[in-house]
Amino acid sequence: MWSYLIAQFMKERELMEEPVLERPAPDRQGVALKAFARIADAWSLTLREAAALADMSDSTWKRARKPGFPGDLTRDQMLRLSALVGLYKSLALYFNEPISRDWVKLPNRGPEFDGARPLDAMVAGGLPKILRVRGYVDALRGGV
C-alpha cells in the first residue's frame, strides 16, 4: 500500500517539474481556433479580417474555423491567437457592451493607432502590433 502511494507521489512530482508546454494537453490548437472563431463572430469580423489577424489565407481560415482542422498552426499563429484571446478578455473587463465588442472597429486616437481602427493597425503591424495593442488595453485596465 505504502509503496503504491509513494510511487504515485513520485510520478505526480515528476509531472509537476516538467515545463508546462511539454506536458500533454488537449488539442491546444483546436481550443485556440475555436476561441478565436468565437471572438471573430463577436467582433463581427469579415472572413478577410479574421484571416489577416490569424495570418492565414481566406481559404485556410475558412477551413481552420471549423472543428477538426487537420493543418498545423505556426508558432506565430498560435501567439497571435493567444494575444487576441487576451485582448478580448481585457476589453470585456475594461469596457461595457457594446464598446467592448465594437472597440477594435472604432477609430482610435490613442498612441498606438493615430486615428486608425485598432483592427487595421493589428492587421498592418502583425504579431508585434497585436501584442502592443493587448499591452495598451491591459495598461488602461491597470490605470496607467
C-alpha positions as CSV (number, residue, x, y, z in Angstrom):
1,M,0.0,0.0,0.0
2,W,2.7,2.5,1.0
3,S,4.9,1.6,-1.9
4,Y,2.0,2.3,-4.3
5,L,1.3,5.7,-2.7
6,I,5.0,6.7,-2.8
7,A,5.2,5.7,-6.4
8,Q,2.1,7.8,-7.2
9,F,3.5,10.7,-5.3
10,M,6.8,10.5,-7.2
11,K,5.0,10.3,-10.5
12,E,3.0,13.4,-9.8
13,R,6.0,15.2,-8.6
14,E,7.9,14.4,-11.8
15,L,4.9,15.8,-13.8
16,M,4.9,19.0,-11.7
17,E,8.6,19.6,-12.5
18,E,8.1,19.3,-16.3
19,P,7.8,22.5,-18.2
20,V,4.1,23.3,-18.9
21,L,4.4,23.3,-22.7
22,E,6.0,19.8,-22.6
23,R,3.0,18.3,-20.8
24,P,0.4,16.7,-23.0
25,A,-2.6,18.9,-23.4
26,P,-6.0,18.5,-25.0
27,D,-5.6,19.9,-28.5
28,R,-4.2,23.4,-27.8
29,Q,-4.6,24.3,-31.5
30,G,-8.2,23.3,-31.6
31,V,-9.0,25.3,-28.5
32,A,-7.2,28.4,-29.8
33,L,-9.0,28.2,-33.2
34,K,-12.4,27.7,-31.5
35,A,-11.9,30.6,-29.2
36,F,-10.7,32.9,-32.0
37,A,-13.6,31.9,-34.2
38,R,-16.0,32.9,-31.4
39,I,-14.1,36.2,-31.0
40,A,-14.2,36.9,-34.7
41,D,-18.0,36.4,-34.6
42,A,-18.4,38.6,-31.5
43,W,-16.3,41.4,-33.2
44,S,-18.3,40.9,-36.5
45,L,-15.1,40.4,-38.4
46,T,-15.2,39.7,-42.1
47,L,-13.6,36.5,-43.3
48,R,-10.7,38.5,-44.7
49,E,-10.2,40.5,-41.4
50,A,-10.2,37.3,-39.3
51,A,-7.9,35.6,-41.7
52,A,-5.5,38.5,-41.7
53,L,-5.4,38.7,-37.9
54,A,-4.6,35.0,-37.7
55,D,-2.0,35.3,-40.5
56,M,-3.9,32.9,-42.8
57,S,-5.3,33.0,-46.3
58,D,-9.0,33.3,-46.5
59,S,-9.4,29.7,-47.7
60,T,-7.2,28.4,-44.8
61,W,-9.2,30.4,-42.2
62,K,-12.5,29.0,-43.7
63,R,-11.2,25.5,-43.0
64,A,-9.5,26.3,-39.7
65,R,-12.5,27.8,-38.1
66,K,-14.4,24.5,-38.4
67,P,-13.8,21.7,-35.8
68,G,-11.2,19.1,-36.8
69,F,-8.9,21.3,-38.8
70,P,-6.1,18.9,-39.9
71,G,-3.4,21.6,-40.5
72,D,-0.7,22.7,-38.1
73,L,-0.5,26.3,-36.9
74,T,2.8,28.0,-36.8
75,R,4.2,29.4,-33.5
76,D,3.4,32.9,-34.8
77,Q,-0.2,32.0,-35.5
78,M,-0.6,30.4,-32.0
79,L,0.9,33.5,-30.4
80,R,-1.5,35.7,-32.4
81,L,-4.5,33.7,-31.3
82,S,-3.3,33.8,-27.7
83,A,-2.8,37.5,-27.7
84,L,-6.2,38.1,-29.4
85,V,-7.9,36.0,-26.7
86,G,-6.2,38.0,-24.0
87,L,-7.2,41.3,-25.8
88,Y,-10.8,40.1,-26.0
89,K,-10.9,39.3,-22.3
90,S,-9.2,42.6,-21.4
91,L,-11.7,44.6,-23.4
92,A,-14.6,42.7,-21.7
93,L,-13.2,43.5,-18.3
94,Y,-12.5,47.2,-19.0
95,F,-15.4,48.3,-21.2
96,N,-19.2,47.5,-21.0
97,E,-21.1,46.3,-24.1
98,P,-21.3,47.4,-26.8
99,I,-18.0,49.2,-26.6
100,S,-16.0,46.1,-25.6
101,R,-17.4,44.3,-28.7
102,D,-17.0,47.2,-31.1
103,W,-13.7,48.7,-29.8
104,V,-11.5,47.0,-32.4
105,K,-13.5,48.6,-35.3
106,L,-13.8,52.1,-33.9
107,P,-11.3,54.8,-34.9
108,N,-8.9,55.4,-32.1
109,R,-6.7,58.5,-31.3
110,G,-4.6,56.5,-28.8
111,P,-0.8,56.4,-29.2
112,E,-0.8,53.0,-30.9
113,F,-3.4,53.9,-33.6
114,D,-3.0,57.5,-34.8
115,G,-6.7,57.7,-35.7
116,A,-6.9,54.2,-37.3
117,R,-9.1,51.4,-36.1
118,P,-7.2,49.0,-33.8
119,L,-8.2,46.2,-36.2
120,D,-6.4,47.9,-39.1
121,A,-3.4,48.6,-37.0
122,M,-3.1,45.0,-35.9
123,V,-3.5,43.6,-39.4
124,A,-0.9,46.0,-40.7
125,G,1.5,45.5,-37.8
126,G,1.2,41.8,-37.4
127,L,2.1,40.0,-34.2
128,P,4.3,42.8,-32.7
129,K,1.3,45.3,-33.0
130,I,-1.2,42.8,-31.7
131,L,1.0,42.4,-28.6
132,R,1.3,46.1,-28.2
133,V,-2.4,46.6,-28.5
134,R,-3.0,44.0,-25.9
135,G,-0.5,45.7,-23.7
136,Y,-2.1,49.0,-24.3
137,V,-5.6,47.7,-23.2
138,D,-4.0,45.9,-20.2
139,A,-2.4,49.3,-19.2
140,L,-5.7,51.0,-19.5
141,R,-7.2,48.4,-17.2
142,G,-4.3,48.9,-14.7
143,G,-5.0,52.6,-14.6
144,V,-1.9,53.8,-16.5
